Amino acid sequence: MGLLHIVFGEASVPVLTEAISMDEKMQGDLLCFEDDLSVGPLFILDTKEGQANRRQWWQQLAAVPLLQQPEQLPEPTSQEAAATPAVEEAPGDADRLKALKTQLKEDQTLEVWIWAGQNARDVCGYYWLVSQLYDFSGRIYIIYLNNLPFLNEKGAVFYPTHLHQILPKEFLKAKKLARAVSLAEFELDGEEWHRLMNENAGIRMLEGGKKIKGEPTLFYDKELLAQTGKEFVKAWRVVQQVTGKLKYPVMDQFLGWRLKELVKEGKVESKGDLKTIRDFEVKLPGEDNNTANPVTE
């Protein structure tokens, strides 16, 4: 029997890789799905169009110039087409999912262990994955570390929200929690994923258990404005102040994007290049000794 471990996000890979090496009963490959489904558009994500819309949104967050749509491009001549090499996109989660399904079909003994911490990213990832793997019921297992105590480096008890907070040796105890996803869960949790897609909220937050609540994209704008003063300060400091107050962390990249949107709306002034949060400073509109720069992308 083969075993495949699945996590959501690169931060979980090192600790689980080390844990797998410590126990021969956990030996198996590790697959990481990289997209953070707790933020951004999900509408019709099970289609090419939905996946393209989400990629475009991530490009916007990363301050990457959006690619010109195919219908807007001039038709190349036959010579240009022959001379231009094809541009291949890096494999995404949709490609990884397709490969996973192929692997499960080819190896009927393969079992999958989905590892999830008590956070919106992992839970949303679980809902998405389970909605795609109904045909392999009985071989898909979940290890949901929901409100469970673990020991930290000093031997003190704590309640981690993310897998990367857990010591590798502590995973050896957590493996006992692995259980098969039931047929009822495949149905109900698959329906929950479709609800999340149709709701298409800007942010998804974990309220407890596996309950996800959607909020609008501008949910954190008020807090960002509250942490922005009358004098220029580095954008990353504002983001840091906001994340420090949150029970569950939000991606710096997402909050940085919201700051840039507030600049465009005239609610915040900036100086520097609106690229990463370390490239510009922000302040509330009003008099200041330093003159704000115009918005630059």
C-alpha positions as CSV (number, residue, x, y, z in Angstrom):
1,M,0.0,0.0,0.0
2,G,1.3,3.4,-1.0
3,L,0.7,6.6,1.0
4,L,0.5,10.2,-0.2
5,H,0.5,13.2,2.2
6,I,-1.2,16.4,1.2
7,V,-0.8,19.9,2.7
8,F,-1.9,23.4,1.7
9,G,0.9,25.9,1.5
10,E,4.7,25.6,1.3
11,A,5.2,26.6,5.0
12,S,3.9,23.1,6.1
13,V,6.3,21.1,3.8
14,P,9.5,21.2,5.9
15,V,8.1,20.1,9.2
16,L,5.9,17.3,7.7
17,T,8.8,16.1,5.5
18,E,10.9,15.7,8.6
19,A,8.1,14.0,10.5
20,I,7.7,11.5,7.6
21,S,11.4,10.6,7.8
22,M,11.0,9.8,11.5
23,D,8.4,7.1,11.2
24,E,8.5,4.3,8.6
25,K,4.7,3.9,8.9
26,M,4.3,7.4,7.5
27,Q,6.7,6.9,4.6
28,G,5.3,8.3,1.4
29,D,5.4,11.2,-1.0
30,L,4.3,14.7,0.0
31,L,2.1,16.9,-2.3
32,C,1.6,20.6,-1.7
33,F,-1.3,22.6,-3.1
34,E,-0.1,26.2,-3.2
35,D,-3.1,28.4,-3.8
36,D,-4.6,30.1,-0.7
37,L,-8.3,29.6,-1.3
38,S,-9.3,31.6,1.8
39,V,-8.9,34.8,-0.2
40,G,-9.9,36.0,-3.7
41,P,-12.5,35.0,-6.3
42,L,-13.7,31.4,-6.4
43,F,-16.7,31.8,-8.8
44,I,-16.8,28.9,-11.3
45,L,-13.3,27.9,-10.3
46,D,-14.0,24.4,-11.6
47,T,-13.9,25.9,-15.2
48,K,-11.1,27.2,-17.3
49,E,-12.6,30.7,-17.2
50,G,-12.8,30.7,-13.4
51,Q,-9.2,29.5,-13.1
52,A,-8.1,32.2,-15.5
53,N,-9.9,34.9,-13.5
54,R,-8.2,33.7,-10.3
55,R,-4.8,33.8,-12.0
56,Q,-5.4,37.3,-13.1
57,W,-6.4,38.3,-9.6
58,W,-3.1,36.9,-8.2
59,Q,-1.2,38.8,-10.9
60,Q,-2.9,42.0,-9.7
61,L,-1.9,41.3,-6.1
62,A,1.7,40.6,-7.1
63,A,1.8,43.9,-9.1
64,V,2.5,41.8,-12.2
65,P,1.4,43.4,-15.5
66,L,-1.7,41.6,-16.7
67,L,-1.2,39.6,-19.8
68,Q,-3.1,40.8,-22.8
69,Q,-6.1,38.7,-23.5
70,P,-5.9,36.4,-26.6
71,E,-8.8,38.1,-28.4
72,Q,-6.9,41.5,-28.0
73,L,-3.7,40.3,-29.6
74,P,-3.1,40.9,-33.3
75,E,-3.0,37.8,-35.5
76,P,0.7,36.8,-36.0
77,T,2.0,36.1,-39.5
78,S,3.0,32.6,-40.3
79,Q,6.7,33.6,-40.1
80,E,6.1,35.2,-36.6
81,A,4.3,32.1,-35.4
82,A,7.1,29.8,-36.5
83,A,9.7,32.0,-34.9
84,T,8.0,32.5,-31.6
85,P,8.5,29.7,-29.1
86,A,5.4,28.6,-27.1
87,V,5.2,30.1,-23.6
88,E,4.5,27.4,-21.0
89,E,2.8,28.2,-17.7
90,A,4.2,26.8,-14.5
91,P,2.1,23.9,-13.3
92,G,-0.7,25.0,-11.0
93,D,-3.0,23.3,-8.5
94,A,-5.4,22.3,-11.3
95,D,-2.4,20.4,-12.9
96,R,-1.5,18.8,-9.6
97,L,-5.0,17.7,-9.0
98,K,-5.2,16.1,-12.5
99,A,-1.9,14.3,-11.8
100,L,-3.3,13.1,-8.4
101,K,-6.4,11.7,-9.9
102,T,-4.3,9.8,-12.5
103,Q,-2.1,8.5,-9.8
104,L,-5.1,7.2,-7.8
105,K,-6.6,5.5,-10.8
106,E,-3.3,3.8,-11.7
107,D,-2.5,2.7,-8.2
108,Q,-5.6,1.2,-6.6
109,T,-3.8,0.7,-3.3
110,L,-2.7,4.3,-2.8
111,E,-4.1,6.1,0.2
112,V,-4.2,9.9,0.6
113,W,-3.8,11.7,4.0
114,I,-5.0,15.3,3.9
115,W,-3.4,17.3,6.7
116,A,-5.3,20.4,7.9
117,G,-4.7,22.9,10.7
118,Q,-7.3,25.1,12.3
119,N,-7.2,27.9,9.7
120,A,-9.3,29.1,6.8
121,R,-6.6,28.3,4.2
122,D,-6.4,24.6,5.1
123,V,-10.2,24.1,5.6
124,C,-11.0,25.8,2.2
125,G,-8.3,23.7,0.6
126,Y,-9.9,20.6,2.1
127,Y,-13.4,21.5,0.8
128,W,-12.0,22.0,-2.7
129,L,-10.1,18.8,-2.7
130,V,-12.8,16.6,-1.3
131,S,-15.2,18.0,-3.9
132,Q,-12.9,16.5,-6.5
133,L,-12.2,13.1,-5.1
134,Y,-15.6,11.5,-4.5
135,D,-14.7,8.6,-6.9
136,F,-11.9,7.6,-4.6
137,S,-13.9,7.4,-1.3
138,G,-12.5,4.9,1.2
139,R,-8.9,5.8,0.2
140,I,-9.0,9.5,1.2
141,Y,-8.2,10.3,4.9
142,I,-8.4,13.5,6.8
143,I,-6.2,14.6,9.8
144,Y,-7.8,17.8,11.0
145,L,-5.9,19.2,14.0
146,N,-8.8,21.3,15.3
147,N,-8.2,22.9,18.7
148,L,-5.8,20.1,19.8
149,P,-2.9,20.6,22.3
150,F,0.7,20.0,21.3
151,L,4.0,20.6,23.0
152,N,6.3,23.4,21.8
153,E,10.1,23.4,21.9
154,K,10.1,24.3,25.7
155,G,7.7,21.5,26.5
156,A,4.8,23.8,27.2
157,V,1.3,23.0,25.9
158,F,-0.1,25.2,23.1
159,Y,-2.9,25.1,20.5
160,P,-1.5,25.6,17.0
161,T,-3.6,27.0,14.2
162,H,-1.1,26.0,11.4
163,L,0.9,22.9,10.7
164,H,4.2,24.7,10.4
165,Q,3.9,25.7,14.1
166,I,4.1,22.0,15.2
167,L,7.3,20.2,16.0
168,P,8.0,17.3,13.6
169,K,8.0,14.7,16.4
170,E,4.6,15.9,17.5
171,F,3.2,14.7,14.1
172,L,3.9,11.2,15.1
173,K,1.1,11.4,17.7
174,A,-1.2,13.3,15.3
175,K,-1.1,10.5,12.7
176,K,-3.3,8.4,15.0
177,L,-6.1,10.9,14.2
178,A,-6.2,9.8,10.5
179,R,-9.7,8.7,9.5
180,A,-11.4,8.0,6.2
181,V,-13.6,10.8,4.8
182,S,-17.1,9.3,5.0
183,L,-19.5,9.3,2.1
184,A,-21.7,11.7,3.9
185,E,-18.7,14.1,4.3
186,F,-17.9,13.8,0.6
187,E,-21.5,14.9,-0.2
188,L,-21.9,17.6,2.4
189,D,-18.4,19.0,2.2
190,G,-18.6,18.9,-1.6
191,E,-21.8,21.0,-1.3
192,E,-20.1,23.4,1.0
193,W,-17.4,24.0,-1.6
194,H,-20.0,24.8,-4.2
195,R,-21.6,27.2,-1.7
196,L,-18.3,28.9,-1.3
197,M,-17.8,29.2,-5.0
198,N,-21.3,30.6,-5.6
199,E,-20.9,33.0,-2.6
200,N,-17.6,34.3,-4.1
201,A,-16.7,36.3,-1.1
202,G,-13.5,38.4,-1.0
203,I,-12.2,36.8,2.2
204,R,-13.1,33.5,3.9
205,M,-12.7,33.2,7.7
206,L,-12.9,30.2,10.0
207,E,-15.4,30.6,12.7
208,G,-14.7,27.3,14.4
209,G,-14.8,23.6,13.5
210,K,-15.0,23.6,9.7
211,K,-17.4,26.6,9.5
212,I,-16.3,29.1,6.9
213,K,-17.8,32.6,6.8
214,G,-17.4,34.9,3.8
215,E,-16.6,38.6,4.1
216,P,-16.3,41.3,1.5
217,T,-12.9,42.1,0.0
218,L,-12.7,45.4,1.9
219,F,-13.2,43.7,5.3
220,Y,-9.8,44.8,6.6
221,D,-9.8,48.3,5.1
222,K,-11.1,50.0,8.2
223,E,-8.3,48.5,10.3
224,L,-5.7,49.4,7.7
225,L,-6.9,53.0,7.8
226,A,-6.9,53.0,11.6
227,Q,-3.2,51.9,11.6
228,T,-2.2,54.6,9.0
229,G,-1.1,57.8,10.6
230,K,-0.8,61.5,9.6
231,E,2.9,61.0,8.7
232,F,4.4,58.7,6.1
233,V,5.3,55.2,7.4
234,K,6.4,52.1,5.5
235,A,3.5,50.1,4.2
236,W,4.9,46.9,5.7
237,R,4.7,48.5,9.1
238,V,1.0,49.2,8.7
239,V,0.4,45.7,7.5
240,Q,2.4,44.3,10.4
241,Q,0.3,46.3,12.9
242,V,-2.9,44.9,11.4
243,T,-1.8,41.3,11.3
244,G,-0.5,41.5,14.9
245,K,-4.1,42.1,16.1
246,L,-5.7,39.2,14.2
247,K,-6.5,35.8,15.7
248,Y,-5.9,34.2,12.3
249,P,-3.2,35.8,10.1
250,V,-4.0,37.1,6.7
251,M,-1.5,37.2,3.8
252,D,0.7,40.3,3.8
253,Q,0.3,40.4,0.1
254,F,-3.5,40.7,0.4
255,L,-3.3,43.5,2.9
256,G,-0.7,45.3,0.8
257,W,-3.0,45.0,-2.2
258,R,-5.8,46.6,-0.2
259,L,-3.5,49.4,0.8
260,K,-2.8,50.1,-2.8
261,E,-6.5,50.1,-3.6
262,L,-7.0,52.6,-0.8
263,V,-4.4,54.8,-2.5
264,K,-6.2,54.6,-5.8
265,E,-9.4,55.5,-4.1
266,G,-7.8,58.6,-2.5
267,K,-8.4,57.4,1.0
268,V,-4.6,57.1,1.6
269,E,-1.6,59.0,0.2
270,S,1.6,57.3,-0.9
271,K,5.1,57.9,-2.0
272,G,7.3,55.4,-3.7
273,D,6.5,52.6,-6.1
274,L,3.3,50.7,-5.5
275,K,4.9,47.3,-5.9
276,T,5.6,45.3,-2.7
277,I,4.8,46.7,0.7
278,R,8.5,47.4,1.2
279,D,8.6,49.7,-1.8
280,F,6.2,52.5,-0.7
281,E,5.0,54.5,2.3
282,V,1.5,55.6,3.2
283,K,-0.3,58.2,5.3
284,L,-3.8,59.6,5.7
285,P,-4.6,62.5,3.4
286,G,-3.7,66.0,4.7
287,E,-0.8,68.3,5.3
288,D,2.7,66.9,5.7
289,N,6.2,68.1,5.3
290,N,6.8,65.4,2.7
291,T,5.0,65.6,-0.6
292,A,3.2,62.5,-1.7
293,N,4.2,61.0,-5.0
294,P,1.6,60.3,-7.7
295,V,0.5,56.7,-7.9
296,T,3.0,54.6,-9.8
297,E,2.5,51.0,-10.8
